[in-house]
Every structure is written in C-alpha cells, then in structure tokens.
Amino acid sequence: MIKMSKIDPKLKKLSWIISAASAIAIILFGVLIFWGTSTFDEVVFLAIIAAVFPPAILTYVDYRWKRAIDEHLPDLFRSIVQAQETGMTLPQALEEAAKRDYGPLTVELGKMTTQISWGTSFEEALLAFGKRVDTVLVQRVVPMIIEASRSGGHVEKVFDPTGKFIQTTLLLDKERRTQTRPYIAIIYVAFLVFLFTIILLFKSFFVNLEQLPSHGTTVMAPEDMKRMFFHMTTIQAFFGGLVAGKMGEGTVIAGLKHCLIMMLCGYLALKIFM
C-alpha cells in the first residue's frame, strides 16, 4: 500500500523535468546505437515509461493524500461544533479538535495550532493551512471559517450545515467515481480484446503470408508486422489510459497510471505470444 503523504508542487515539477530529460537521453542513445532496428522501438518504449512513471506515482500519491484530507473534513467540523457547544472560542475549538485523529489532516492541524502558539494570528495560520493543503473543499472552507471568526456569535450554526454540505459533496463525488468505474473497465476490456485480436491474427494468418505467391505485389514481412502491431498497442494503451483518467478522476494527468498499466501489459503480451 502506497503511503499517503503530501507531494510538494516543486517536487512534481522537478519529476517532470528529470523524467523528460531521461527520456530524451534514452532516445538519443537509441538513435546512436539502434537506429533502423526493431530494438529502437523498445528503446523509445522505455523512454516513454521513464517519462511517465515518476510523475504518475507522485500524482497518484498526492491525489490519495488530498482525498484523505477532504474525507476527514466533516469529522473535523463535527468536532469543532461539539467543542464550541461547551463554550470554547473558535481557535480553542480548533486546538481541541487537532488532538484527535483525522488521518493526514491531523498533521496539518498540528502545524496550524503550533503557529498560533508561536504568536501567529488565527487568520494567518488558517490561510497558511489552506495554502499548504490546497484542495478545492479546503479553499472553499477557509474563507468561511475566517468570516465566522470575525463575525463572532454562534458560529457553530454555520459550521454544522457546512459540514453536512461537505459530506454531501463527498458522497456525490464517490457516487460519480462508482458510476464511471464500469466505463474505465470497458477501456481495459477493449484494450485486452485489441491485444487478443492482433495476436490471434498474427499467429494464425499474417505469419504465413510469406509462404503465399506474391504475384508481383509486396508482402509485408512478419517482423515489420510485429513492429506495426507494437506501435498500435503502445498508442492504444497511452491514449486509452489518459481517457480512463479523465473519466474516472476528472483529470488527464490522473490517467498516467492507467497508461503505465496498459502499456506494460501490452508489451509483455506481445513479447510472450508474438
């Protein structure tokens, strides 16, 4: 299981730069050594994997971390409401809530309460918290908390319906992921059917073309067909993975992990059966 942790945006940018540089270096090496051979295709494939793998892992870990943050927000709001009902102020309620376990959100709350204890104002610490976490829900919640703190009074009347709204938003997002899961499965099944079809055609038909009389026409060699099928498989896997990410999680970048899975499955299938 991949540990949920925050990925710094600078680290993600650096991973893209290093991955792209590595891919270019691999391709240049392939051009110098393997240009014009079937091995060059595999070198390009390795370059694509090198370009996609680190960003895909970091994006997935960061997505898991942000989703865990959002899923614990309703629990945080309920704790704040319960603490305020005992007569605590909003900063005191947040400090009390930070003592409970909210997964990765607990660490961020601890940082915020530490800043407040060092003399940072409540609003500044809250804004810093929103900047660190940077999820859509947190960006919506932080201004509301600040305005509630400024207005005073019974702010628990604001937090209670807001917590319910966040819970409803999370349920809708979960329902969307559940409804799109069959379509992602269809993309994988279509790719597997594509693999099965080209392997079956190659082994039962194309591999015997050289034995047929050409009658003056050019017959493609089996090795050339292998290369063509390899190109088609890689393209199908890459763009199919991007579509799966867009459908499942709403972003194309989230599809990089699907690209990796399908590209590696396609490569192994062609290597084993062709």
KEKOLLUM-57289 format. One record per residue (C-alpha): residue number from 0; residue in one letter; y, x, z. Coordinates in Angstrom, 2 decimals. Example, Ala and Ser with C-alpha at 12.3 -4.5 7.8 and 13.67 -1.06 7.14 Angstrom:
<atoms>
<atom><n>0</n><res>A</res><y>-4.50</y><x>12.30</x><z>7.80</z></atom>
<atom><n>1</n><res>S</res><y>-1.06</y><x>13.67</x><z>7.14</z></atom>
</atoms>
This chain:
<atoms>
<atom><n>0</n><res>M</res><y>0.00</y><x>0.00</x><z>0.00</z></atom>
<atom><n>1</n><res>I</res><y>3.41</y><x>1.36</x><z>-1.01</z></atom>
<atom><n>2</n><res>K</res><y>5.72</y><x>1.69</x><z>1.96</z></atom>
<atom><n>3</n><res>M</res><y>8.86</y><x>-0.41</x><z>1.78</z></atom>
<atom><n>4</n><res>S</res><y>11.94</y><x>1.78</x><z>2.04</z></atom>
<atom><n>5</n><res>K</res><y>15.44</y><x>1.84</x><z>0.67</z></atom>
<atom><n>6</n><res>I</res><y>15.94</y><x>3.80</x><z>-2.54</z></atom>
<atom><n>7</n><res>D</res><y>19.37</y><x>5.37</x><z>-2.89</z></atom>
<atom><n>8</n><res>P</res><y>21.07</y><x>4.45</x><z>-6.20</z></atom>
<atom><n>9</n><res>K</res><y>21.83</y><x>8.14</x><z>-6.76</z></atom>
<atom><n>10</n><res>L</res><y>18.12</y><x>8.92</x><z>-6.45</z></atom>
<atom><n>11</n><res>K</res><y>17.30</y><x>6.26</x><z>-9.05</z></atom>
<atom><n>12</n><res>K</res><y>19.88</y><x>7.70</x><z>-11.46</z></atom>
<atom><n>13</n><res>L</res><y>18.54</y><x>11.19</x><z>-10.83</z></atom>
<atom><n>14</n><res>S</res><y>14.99</y><x>10.00</x><z>-11.53</z></atom>
<atom><n>15</n><res>W</res><y>16.09</y><x>8.59</x><z>-14.88</z></atom>
<atom><n>16</n><res>I</res><y>17.80</y><x>11.86</x><z>-15.80</z></atom>
<atom><n>17</n><res>I</res><y>14.86</y><x>14.04</x><z>-14.77</z></atom>
<atom><n>18</n><res>S</res><y>12.34</y><x>11.72</x><z>-16.44</z></atom>
<atom><n>19</n><res>A</res><y>14.30</y><x>11.64</x><z>-19.69</z></atom>
<atom><n>20</n><res>A</res><y>14.69</y><x>15.43</x><z>-19.66</z></atom>
<atom><n>21</n><res>S</res><y>10.97</y><x>15.85</x><z>-19.01</z></atom>
<atom><n>22</n><res>A</res><y>10.10</y><x>13.50</x><z>-21.86</z></atom>
<atom><n>23</n><res>I</res><y>12.37</y><x>15.37</x><z>-24.27</z></atom>
<atom><n>24</n><res>A</res><y>10.88</y><x>18.69</x><z>-23.21</z></atom>
<atom><n>25</n><res>I</res><y>7.33</y><x>17.38</x><z>-23.76</z></atom>
<atom><n>26</n><res>I</res><y>8.22</y><x>16.05</x><z>-27.20</z></atom>
<atom><n>27</n><res>L</res><y>9.85</y><x>19.34</x><z>-28.23</z></atom>
<atom><n>28</n><res>F</res><y>6.74</y><x>21.18</x><z>-27.06</z></atom>
<atom><n>29</n><res>G</res><y>4.61</y><x>18.81</x><z>-29.12</z></atom>
<atom><n>30</n><res>V</res><y>6.76</y><x>19.32</x><z>-32.20</z></atom>
<atom><n>31</n><res>L</res><y>6.38</y><x>23.09</x><z>-31.93</z></atom>
<atom><n>32</n><res>I</res><y>2.63</y><x>23.13</x><z>-31.26</z></atom>
<atom><n>33</n><res>F</res><y>1.02</y><x>19.91</x><z>-32.51</z></atom>
<atom><n>34</n><res>W</res><y>3.31</y><x>18.59</x><z>-35.26</z></atom>
<atom><n>35</n><res>G</res><y>1.35</y><x>16.88</x><z>-38.04</z></atom>
<atom><n>36</n><res>T</res><y>-1.83</y><x>16.41</x><z>-35.99</z></atom>
<atom><n>37</n><res>S</res><y>-3.24</y><x>13.42</x><z>-34.15</z></atom>
<atom><n>38</n><res>T</res><y>-2.70</y><x>15.30</x><z>-30.88</z></atom>
<atom><n>39</n><res>F</res><y>1.05</y><x>14.95</x><z>-31.39</z></atom>
<atom><n>40</n><res>D</res><y>0.71</y><x>11.18</x><z>-30.88</z></atom>
<atom><n>41</n><res>E</res><y>-0.87</y><x>11.78</x><z>-27.50</z></atom>
<atom><n>42</n><res>V</res><y>1.91</y><x>14.21</x><z>-26.60</z></atom>
<atom><n>43</n><res>V</res><y>4.50</y><x>11.53</x><z>-27.41</z></atom>
<atom><n>44</n><res>F</res><y>2.47</y><x>9.05</x><z>-25.35</z></atom>
<atom><n>45</n><res>L</res><y>2.52</y><x>11.49</x><z>-22.42</z></atom>
<atom><n>46</n><res>A</res><y>6.29</y><x>11.84</x><z>-22.85</z></atom>
<atom><n>47</n><res>I</res><y>6.72</y><x>8.07</x><z>-22.63</z></atom>
<atom><n>48</n><res>I</res><y>4.62</y><x>7.95</x><z>-19.47</z></atom>
<atom><n>49</n><res>A</res><y>6.69</y><x>10.79</x><z>-17.97</z></atom>
<atom><n>50</n><res>A</res><y>9.89</y><x>8.91</x><z>-18.80</z></atom>
<atom><n>51</n><res>V</res><y>8.71</y><x>5.59</x><z>-17.37</z></atom>
<atom><n>52</n><res>F</res><y>6.56</y><x>6.47</x><z>-14.36</z></atom>
<atom><n>53</n><res>P</res><y>9.12</y><x>7.74</x><z>-11.75</z></atom>
<atom><n>54</n><res>P</res><y>11.74</y><x>5.01</x><z>-12.41</z></atom>
<atom><n>55</n><res>A</res><y>9.02</y><x>2.36</x><z>-12.39</z></atom>
<atom><n>56</n><res>I</res><y>7.74</y><x>3.45</x><z>-8.96</z></atom>
<atom><n>57</n><res>L</res><y>11.23</y><x>3.73</x><z>-7.45</z></atom>
<atom><n>58</n><res>T</res><y>12.30</y><x>0.37</x><z>-8.90</z></atom>
<atom><n>59</n><res>Y</res><y>9.20</y><x>-1.33</x><z>-7.51</z></atom>
<atom><n>60</n><res>V</res><y>9.64</y><x>0.19</x><z>-4.02</z></atom>
<atom><n>61</n><res>D</res><y>13.33</y><x>-0.77</x><z>-3.97</z></atom>
<atom><n>62</n><res>Y</res><y>12.50</y><x>-4.31</x><z>-5.13</z></atom>
<atom><n>63</n><res>R</res><y>9.93</y><x>-4.71</x><z>-2.35</z></atom>
<atom><n>64</n><res>W</res><y>12.43</y><x>-3.44</x><z>0.23</z></atom>
<atom><n>65</n><res>K</res><y>15.21</y><x>-5.81</x><z>-0.89</z></atom>
<atom><n>66</n><res>R</res><y>12.84</y><x>-8.77</x><z>-1.00</z></atom>
<atom><n>67</n><res>A</res><y>11.69</y><x>-7.99</x><z>2.57</z></atom>
<atom><n>68</n><res>I</res><y>15.34</y><x>-7.88</x><z>3.67</z></atom>
<atom><n>69</n><res>D</res><y>16.08</y><x>-11.30</x><z>2.15</z></atom>
<atom><n>70</n><res>E</res><y>12.90</y><x>-12.86</x><z>3.57</z></atom>
<atom><n>71</n><res>H</res><y>13.92</y><x>-11.92</x><z>7.14</z></atom>
<atom><n>72</n><res>L</res><y>17.49</y><x>-13.25</x><z>6.89</z></atom>
<atom><n>73</n><res>P</res><y>16.57</y><x>-16.79</x><z>8.03</z></atom>
<atom><n>74</n><res>D</res><y>14.87</y><x>-15.35</x><z>11.13</z></atom>
<atom><n>75</n><res>L</res><y>18.00</y><x>-13.32</x><z>11.87</z></atom>
<atom><n>76</n><res>F</res><y>20.21</y><x>-16.38</x><z>11.58</z></atom>
<atom><n>77</n><res>R</res><y>17.99</y><x>-18.39</x><z>13.91</z></atom>
<atom><n>78</n><res>S</res><y>18.17</y><x>-15.58</x><z>16.48</z></atom>
<atom><n>79</n><res>I</res><y>21.97</y><x>-15.46</x><z>16.21</z></atom>
<atom><n>80</n><res>V</res><y>22.21</y><x>-19.23</x><z>16.74</z></atom>
<atom><n>81</n><res>Q</res><y>19.90</y><x>-19.09</x><z>19.77</z></atom>
<atom><n>82</n><res>A</res><y>21.91</y><x>-16.20</x><z>21.26</z></atom>
<atom><n>83</n><res>Q</res><y>25.23</y><x>-17.97</x><z>20.74</z></atom>
<atom><n>84</n><res>E</res><y>23.94</y><x>-21.13</x><z>22.35</z></atom>
<atom><n>85</n><res>T</res><y>23.60</y><x>-19.08</x><z>25.55</z></atom>
<atom><n>86</n><res>G</res><y>27.33</y><x>-18.24</x><z>25.41</z></atom>
<atom><n>87</n><res>M</res><y>27.30</y><x>-14.85</x><z>23.65</z></atom>
<atom><n>88</n><res>T</res><y>30.01</y><x>-13.83</x><z>21.22</z></atom>
<atom><n>89</n><res>L</res><y>29.04</y><x>-13.15</x><z>17.60</z></atom>
<atom><n>90</n><res>P</res><y>28.94</y><x>-9.32</x><z>17.96</z></atom>
<atom><n>91</n><res>Q</res><y>26.88</y><x>-9.71</x><z>21.14</z></atom>
<atom><n>92</n><res>A</res><y>24.54</y><x>-12.13</x><z>19.37</z></atom>
<atom><n>93</n><res>L</res><y>24.02</y><x>-9.67</x><z>16.53</z></atom>
<atom><n>94</n><res>E</res><y>23.36</y><x>-6.86</x><z>19.00</z></atom>
<atom><n>95</n><res>E</res><y>20.81</y><x>-9.01</x><z>20.82</z></atom>
<atom><n>96</n><res>A</res><y>19.17</y><x>-10.04</x><z>17.53</z></atom>
<atom><n>97</n><res>A</res><y>18.89</y><x>-6.39</x><z>16.49</z></atom>
<atom><n>98</n><res>K</res><y>16.40</y><x>-5.83</x><z>19.32</z></atom>
<atom><n>99</n><res>R</res><y>13.80</y><x>-7.98</x><z>17.55</z></atom>
<atom><n>100</n><res>D</res><y>11.55</y><x>-7.05</x><z>14.66</z></atom>
<atom><n>101</n><res>Y</res><y>12.78</y><x>-8.09</x><z>11.21</z></atom>
<atom><n>102</n><res>G</res><y>10.94</y><x>-5.53</x><z>9.15</z></atom>
<atom><n>103</n><res>P</res><y>13.29</y><x>-3.20</x><z>7.22</z></atom>
<atom><n>104</n><res>L</res><y>16.24</y><x>-5.39</x><z>8.24</z></atom>
<atom><n>105</n><res>T</res><y>15.83</y><x>-4.16</x><z>11.83</z></atom>
<atom><n>106</n><res>V</res><y>16.78</y><x>-0.61</x><z>10.84</z></atom>
<atom><n>107</n><res>E</res><y>19.97</y><x>-1.76</x><z>9.12</z></atom>
<atom><n>108</n><res>L</res><y>20.95</y><x>-3.96</x><z>12.06</z></atom>
<atom><n>109</n><res>G</res><y>20.38</y><x>-0.99</x><z>14.37</z></atom>
<atom><n>110</n><res>K</res><y>22.76</y><x>1.13</x><z>12.28</z></atom>
<atom><n>111</n><res>M</res><y>25.38</y><x>-1.62</x><z>12.44</z></atom>
<atom><n>112</n><res>T</res><y>25.19</y><x>-2.03</x><z>16.21</z></atom>
<atom><n>113</n><res>T</res><y>25.35</y><x>1.77</x><z>16.62</z></atom>
<atom><n>114</n><res>Q</res><y>28.54</y><x>1.88</x><z>14.54</z></atom>
<atom><n>115</n><res>I</res><y>30.06</y><x>-0.86</x><z>16.70</z></atom>
<atom><n>116</n><res>S</res><y>29.14</y><x>1.05</x><z>19.87</z></atom>
<atom><n>117</n><res>W</res><y>30.93</y><x>4.12</x><z>18.46</z></atom>
<atom><n>118</n><res>G</res><y>34.17</y><x>2.18</x><z>18.09</z></atom>
<atom><n>119</n><res>T</res><y>33.91</y><x>0.80</x><z>14.56</z></atom>
<atom><n>120</n><res>S</res><y>35.29</y><x>-2.71</x><z>14.26</z></atom>
<atom><n>121</n><res>F</res><y>32.84</y><x>-5.57</x><z>13.78</z></atom>
<atom><n>122</n><res>E</res><y>34.16</y><x>-6.38</x><z>10.30</z></atom>
<atom><n>123</n><res>E</res><y>33.97</y><x>-2.76</x><z>9.12</z></atom>
<atom><n>124</n><res>A</res><y>30.42</y><x>-2.37</x><z>10.42</z></atom>
<atom><n>125</n><res>L</res><y>29.41</y><x>-5.64</x><z>8.75</z></atom>
<atom><n>126</n><res>L</res><y>30.95</y><x>-4.61</x><z>5.42</z></atom>
<atom><n>127</n><res>A</res><y>29.15</y><x>-1.27</x><z>5.64</z></atom>
<atom><n>128</n><res>F</res><y>25.91</y><x>-3.15</x><z>6.31</z></atom>
<atom><n>129</n><res>G</res><y>26.44</y><x>-5.31</x><z>3.21</z></atom>
<atom><n>130</n><res>K</res><y>27.18</y><x>-2.24</x><z>1.09</z></atom>
<atom><n>131</n><res>R</res><y>24.03</y><x>-0.46</x><z>2.27</z></atom>
<atom><n>132</n><res>V</res><y>21.68</y><x>-3.39</x><z>1.78</z></atom>
<atom><n>133</n><res>D</res><y>23.34</y><x>-4.75</x><z>-1.40</z></atom>
<atom><n>134</n><res>T</res><y>21.12</y><x>-7.76</x><z>-2.09</z></atom>
<atom><n>135</n><res>V</res><y>22.52</y><x>-10.94</x><z>-3.62</z></atom>
<atom><n>136</n><res>L</res><y>21.93</y><x>-13.01</x><z>-0.48</z></atom>
<atom><n>137</n><res>V</res><y>23.44</y><x>-10.41</x><z>1.85</z></atom>
<atom><n>138</n><res>Q</res><y>26.53</y><x>-10.14</x><z>-0.35</z></atom>
<atom><n>139</n><res>R</res><y>26.96</y><x>-13.89</x><z>0.00</z></atom>
<atom><n>140</n><res>V</res><y>26.30</y><x>-13.95</x><z>3.74</z></atom>
<atom><n>141</n><res>V</res><y>28.57</y><x>-11.08</x><z>4.84</z></atom>
<atom><n>142</n><res>P</res><y>31.92</y><x>-12.72</x><z>3.88</z></atom>
<atom><n>143</n><res>M</res><y>30.77</y><x>-15.94</x><z>5.56</z></atom>
<atom><n>144</n><res>I</res><y>29.98</y><x>-14.11</x><z>8.82</z></atom>
<atom><n>145</n><res>I</res><y>33.36</y><x>-12.36</x><z>8.73</z></atom>
<atom><n>146</n><res>E</res><y>35.23</y><x>-15.64</x><z>8.23</z></atom>
<atom><n>147</n><res>A</res><y>33.21</y><x>-17.30</x><z>11.00</z></atom>
<atom><n>148</n><res>S</res><y>34.06</y><x>-14.42</x><z>13.32</z></atom>
<atom><n>149</n><res>R</res><y>37.76</y><x>-14.72</x><z>12.52</z></atom>
<atom><n>150</n><res>S</res><y>37.85</y><x>-18.50</x><z>13.00</z></atom>
<atom><n>151</n><res>G</res><y>36.07</y><x>-18.47</x><z>16.37</z></atom>
<atom><n>152</n><res>G</res><y>34.85</y><x>-21.71</x><z>17.92</z></atom>
<atom><n>153</n><res>H</res><y>31.31</y><x>-22.99</x><z>17.47</z></atom>
<atom><n>154</n><res>V</res><y>30.25</y><x>-20.62</x><z>14.71</z></atom>
<atom><n>155</n><res>E</res><y>26.60</y><x>-21.48</x><z>15.33</z></atom>
<atom><n>156</n><res>K</res><y>27.35</y><x>-24.71</x><z>13.45</z></atom>
<atom><n>157</n><res>V</res><y>27.99</y><x>-22.52</x><z>10.39</z></atom>
<atom><n>158</n><res>F</res><y>25.01</y><x>-20.21</x><z>10.86</z></atom>
<atom><n>159</n><res>D</res><y>22.40</y><x>-22.93</x><z>11.26</z></atom>
<atom><n>160</n><res>P</res><y>22.94</y><x>-24.65</x><z>7.86</z></atom>
<atom><n>161</n><res>T</res><y>23.46</y><x>-21.26</x><z>6.19</z></atom>
<atom><n>162</n><res>G</res><y>20.09</y><x>-20.08</x><z>7.46</z></atom>
<atom><n>163</n><res>K</res><y>18.49</y><x>-23.25</x><z>6.09</z></atom>
<atom><n>164</n><res>F</res><y>20.22</y><x>-22.67</x><z>2.74</z></atom>
<atom><n>165</n><res>I</res><y>18.85</y><x>-19.12</x><z>2.58</z></atom>
<atom><n>166</n><res>Q</res><y>15.38</y><x>-20.40</x><z>3.44</z></atom>
<atom><n>167</n><res>T</res><y>15.62</y><x>-22.96</x><z>0.62</z></atom>
<atom><n>168</n><res>T</res><y>16.81</y><x>-20.28</x><z>-1.81</z></atom>
<atom><n>169</n><res>L</res><y>13.86</y><x>-18.05</x><z>-0.91</z></atom>
<atom><n>170</n><res>L</res><y>11.42</y><x>-20.93</x><z>-1.33</z></atom>
<atom><n>171</n><res>L</res><y>12.84</y><x>-21.70</x><z>-4.78</z></atom>
<atom><n>172</n><res>D</res><y>12.55</y><x>-18.04</x><z>-5.76</z></atom>
<atom><n>173</n><res>K</res><y>8.95</y><x>-17.95</x><z>-4.54</z></atom>
<atom><n>174</n><res>E</res><y>8.20</y><x>-21.11</x><z>-6.50</z></atom>
<atom><n>175</n><res>R</res><y>9.73</y><x>-19.56</x><z>-9.62</z></atom>
<atom><n>176</n><res>R</res><y>7.53</y><x>-16.48</x><z>-9.24</z></atom>
<atom><n>177</n><res>T</res><y>4.48</y><x>-18.70</x><z>-8.77</z></atom>
<atom><n>178</n><res>Q</res><y>5.27</y><x>-20.74</x><z>-11.88</z></atom>
<atom><n>179</n><res>T</res><y>5.85</y><x>-17.67</x><z>-14.06</z></atom>
<atom><n>180</n><res>R</res><y>2.70</y><x>-15.87</x><z>-12.89</z></atom>
<atom><n>181</n><res>P</res><y>0.45</y><x>-17.68</x><z>-15.44</z></atom>
<atom><n>182</n><res>Y</res><y>2.77</y><x>-16.58</x><z>-18.26</z></atom>
<atom><n>183</n><res>I</res><y>2.52</y><x>-12.97</x><z>-17.11</z></atom>
<atom><n>184</n><res>A</res><y>-1.26</y><x>-13.39</x><z>-17.09</z></atom>
<atom><n>185</n><res>I</res><y>-1.04</y><x>-14.70</x><z>-20.66</z></atom>
<atom><n>186</n><res>I</res><y>0.75</y><x>-11.50</x><z>-21.71</z></atom>
<atom><n>187</n><res>Y</res><y>-2.04</y><x>-9.39</x><z>-20.20</z></atom>
<atom><n>188</n><res>V</res><y>-4.76</y><x>-11.55</x><z>-21.74</z></atom>
<atom><n>189</n><res>A</res><y>-3.08</y><x>-11.40</x><z>-25.15</z></atom>
<atom><n>190</n><res>F</res><y>-2.94</y><x>-7.62</x><z>-24.90</z></atom>
<atom><n>191</n><res>L</res><y>-6.63</y><x>-7.41</x><z>-23.95</z></atom>
<atom><n>192</n><res>V</res><y>-7.54</y><x>-9.71</x><z>-26.85</z></atom>
<atom><n>193</n><res>F</res><y>-5.50</y><x>-7.47</x><z>-29.15</z></atom>
<atom><n>194</n><res>L</res><y>-7.40</y><x>-4.42</x><z>-27.90</z></atom>
<atom><n>195</n><res>F</res><y>-10.77</y><x>-6.13</x><z>-28.28</z></atom>
<atom><n>196</n><res>T</res><y>-9.89</y><x>-7.23</x><z>-31.82</z></atom>
<atom><n>197</n><res>I</res><y>-8.79</y><x>-3.85</x><z>-33.15</z></atom>
<atom><n>198</n><res>I</res><y>-11.75</y><x>-2.06</x><z>-31.54</z></atom>
<atom><n>199</n><res>L</res><y>-14.17</y><x>-4.61</x><z>-33.00</z></atom>
<atom><n>200</n><res>L</res><y>-12.60</y><x>-4.38</x><z>-36.45</z></atom>
<atom><n>201</n><res>F</res><y>-12.63</y><x>-0.60</x><z>-36.40</z></atom>
<atom><n>202</n><res>K</res><y>-16.24</y><x>-0.23</x><z>-35.27</z></atom>
<atom><n>203</n><res>S</res><y>-17.68</y><x>-2.97</x><z>-37.48</z></atom>
<atom><n>204</n><res>F</res><y>-15.57</y><x>-2.73</x><z>-40.63</z></atom>
<atom><n>205</n><res>F</res><y>-12.93</y><x>-0.03</x><z>-41.07</z></atom>
<atom><n>206</n><res>V</res><y>-15.17</y><x>2.86</x><z>-40.10</z></atom>
<atom><n>207</n><res>N</res><y>-17.34</y><x>2.09</x><z>-43.14</z></atom>
<atom><n>208</n><res>L</res><y>-14.54</y><x>1.87</x><z>-45.70</z></atom>
<atom><n>209</n><res>E</res><y>-15.01</y><x>5.46</x><z>-46.87</z></atom>
<atom><n>210</n><res>Q</res><y>-18.52</y><x>4.61</x><z>-47.97</z></atom>
<atom><n>211</n><res>L</res><y>-17.31</y><x>1.90</x><z>-50.36</z></atom>
<atom><n>212</n><res>P</res><y>-16.38</y><x>2.66</x><z>-54.01</z></atom>
<atom><n>213</n><res>S</res><y>-12.62</y><x>3.06</x><z>-54.29</z></atom>
<atom><n>214</n><res>H</res><y>-12.23</y><x>2.02</x><z>-57.97</z></atom>
<atom><n>215</n><res>G</res><y>-9.12</y><x>4.11</x><z>-58.21</z></atom>
<atom><n>216</n><res>T</res><y>-7.50</y><x>2.71</x><z>-55.05</z></atom>
<atom><n>217</n><res>T</res><y>-6.63</y><x>4.75</x><z>-51.99</z></atom>
<atom><n>218</n><res>V</res><y>-8.74</y><x>4.08</x><z>-48.90</z></atom>
<atom><n>219</n><res>M</res><y>-7.23</y><x>4.95</x><z>-45.52</z></atom>
<atom><n>220</n><res>A</res><y>-9.29</y><x>7.44</x><z>-43.56</z></atom>
<atom><n>221</n><res>P</res><y>-10.72</y><x>6.35</x><z>-40.18</z></atom>
<atom><n>222</n><res>E</res><y>-8.59</y><x>8.95</x><z>-38.38</z></atom>
<atom><n>223</n><res>D</res><y>-5.44</y><x>7.51</x><z>-39.94</z></atom>
<atom><n>224</n><res>M</res><y>-6.52</y><x>4.04</x><z>-38.85</z></atom>
<atom><n>225</n><res>K</res><y>-7.07</y><x>5.29</x><z>-35.34</z></atom>
<atom><n>226</n><res>R</res><y>-3.52</y><x>6.65</x><z>-35.28</z></atom>
<atom><n>227</n><res>M</res><y>-2.13</y><x>3.39</x><z>-36.63</z></atom>
<atom><n>228</n><res>F</res><y>-4.01</y><x>1.34</x><z>-34.03</z></atom>
<atom><n>229</n><res>F</res><y>-2.86</y><x>3.74</x><z>-31.30</z></atom>
<atom><n>230</n><res>H</res><y>0.78</y><x>3.26</x><z>-32.36</z></atom>
<atom><n>231</n><res>M</res><y>0.36</y><x>-0.52</x><z>-32.44</z></atom>
<atom><n>232</n><res>T</res><y>-1.27</y><x>-0.55</x><z>-28.99</z></atom>
<atom><n>233</n><res>T</res><y>1.48</y><x>1.56</x><z>-27.43</z></atom>
<atom><n>234</n><res>I</res><y>4.25</y><x>-0.60</x><z>-28.90</z></atom>
<atom><n>235</n><res>Q</res><y>2.48</y><x>-3.81</x><z>-27.87</z></atom>
<atom><n>236</n><res>A</res><y>1.96</y><x>-2.55</x><z>-24.31</z></atom>
<atom><n>237</n><res>F</res><y>5.51</y><x>-1.26</x><z>-23.87</z></atom>
<atom><n>238</n><res>F</res><y>7.41</y><x>-4.30</x><z>-25.07</z></atom>
<atom><n>239</n><res>G</res><y>4.87</y><x>-6.73</x><z>-23.59</z></atom>
<atom><n>240</n><res>G</res><y>5.43</y><x>-5.09</x><z>-20.21</z></atom>
<atom><n>241</n><res>L</res><y>9.20</y><x>-5.46</x><z>-20.49</z></atom>
<atom><n>242</n><res>V</res><y>8.81</y><x>-9.15</x><z>-21.32</z></atom>
<atom><n>243</n><res>A</res><y>6.49</y><x>-9.61</x><z>-18.32</z></atom>
<atom><n>244</n><res>G</res><y>9.08</y><x>-8.03</x><z>-16.02</z></atom>
<atom><n>245</n><res>K</res><y>11.87</y><x>-10.24</x><z>-17.35</z></atom>
<atom><n>246</n><res>M</res><y>9.77</y><x>-13.38</x><z>-16.91</z></atom>
<atom><n>247</n><res>G</res><y>8.34</y><x>-12.51</x><z>-13.51</z></atom>
<atom><n>248</n><res>E</res><y>11.25</y><x>-10.89</x><z>-11.67</z></atom>
<atom><n>249</n><res>G</res><y>14.27</y><x>-11.60</x><z>-13.86</z></atom>
<atom><n>250</n><res>T</res><y>15.00</y><x>-8.02</x><z>-14.96</z></atom>
<atom><n>251</n><res>V</res><y>13.71</y><x>-5.91</x><z>-17.81</z></atom>
<atom><n>252</n><res>I</res><y>13.57</y><x>-2.81</x><z>-15.60</z></atom>
<atom><n>253</n><res>A</res><y>11.05</y><x>-4.58</x><z>-13.36</z></atom>
<atom><n>254</n><res>G</res><y>8.69</y><x>-4.64</x><z>-16.34</z></atom>
<atom><n>255</n><res>L</res><y>8.26</y><x>-0.86</x><z>-16.34</z></atom>
<atom><n>256</n><res>K</res><y>5.27</y><x>-1.12</x><z>-14.01</z></atom>
<atom><n>257</n><res>H</res><y>3.64</y><x>-3.57</x><z>-16.41</z></atom>
<atom><n>258</n><res>C</res><y>4.35</y><x>-1.15</x><z>-19.25</z></atom>
<atom><n>259</n><res>L</res><y>2.56</y><x>1.63</x><z>-17.39</z></atom>
<atom><n>260</n><res>I</res><y>-0.48</y><x>-0.51</x><z>-16.60</z></atom>
<atom><n>261</n><res>M</res><y>-0.95</y><x>-1.82</x><z>-20.12</z></atom>
<atom><n>262</n><res>M</res><y>-0.22</y><x>1.49</x><z>-21.84</z></atom>
<atom><n>263</n><res>L</res><y>-2.76</y><x>3.35</x><z>-19.70</z></atom>
<atom><n>264</n><res>C</res><y>-5.36</y><x>0.58</x><z>-20.15</z></atom>
<atom><n>265</n><res>G</res><y>-4.83</y><x>0.64</x><z>-23.91</z></atom>
<atom><n>266</n><res>Y</res><y>-5.07</y><x>4.43</x><z>-24.09</z></atom>
<atom><n>267</n><res>L</res><y>-8.29</y><x>4.53</x><z>-22.08</z></atom>
<atom><n>268</n><res>A</res><y>-9.83</y><x>1.67</x><z>-24.07</z></atom>
<atom><n>269</n><res>L</res><y>-9.12</y><x>3.37</x><z>-27.41</z></atom>
<atom><n>270</n><res>K</res><y>-10.38</y><x>6.71</x><z>-26.12</z></atom>
<atom><n>271</n><res>I</res><y>-13.62</y><x>5.27</x><z>-24.79</z></atom>
<atom><n>272</n><res>F</res><y>-14.52</y><x>2.79</x><z>-27.54</z></atom>
<atom><n>273</n><res>M</res><y>-12.96</y><x>4.36</x><z>-30.63</z></atom>
</atoms>
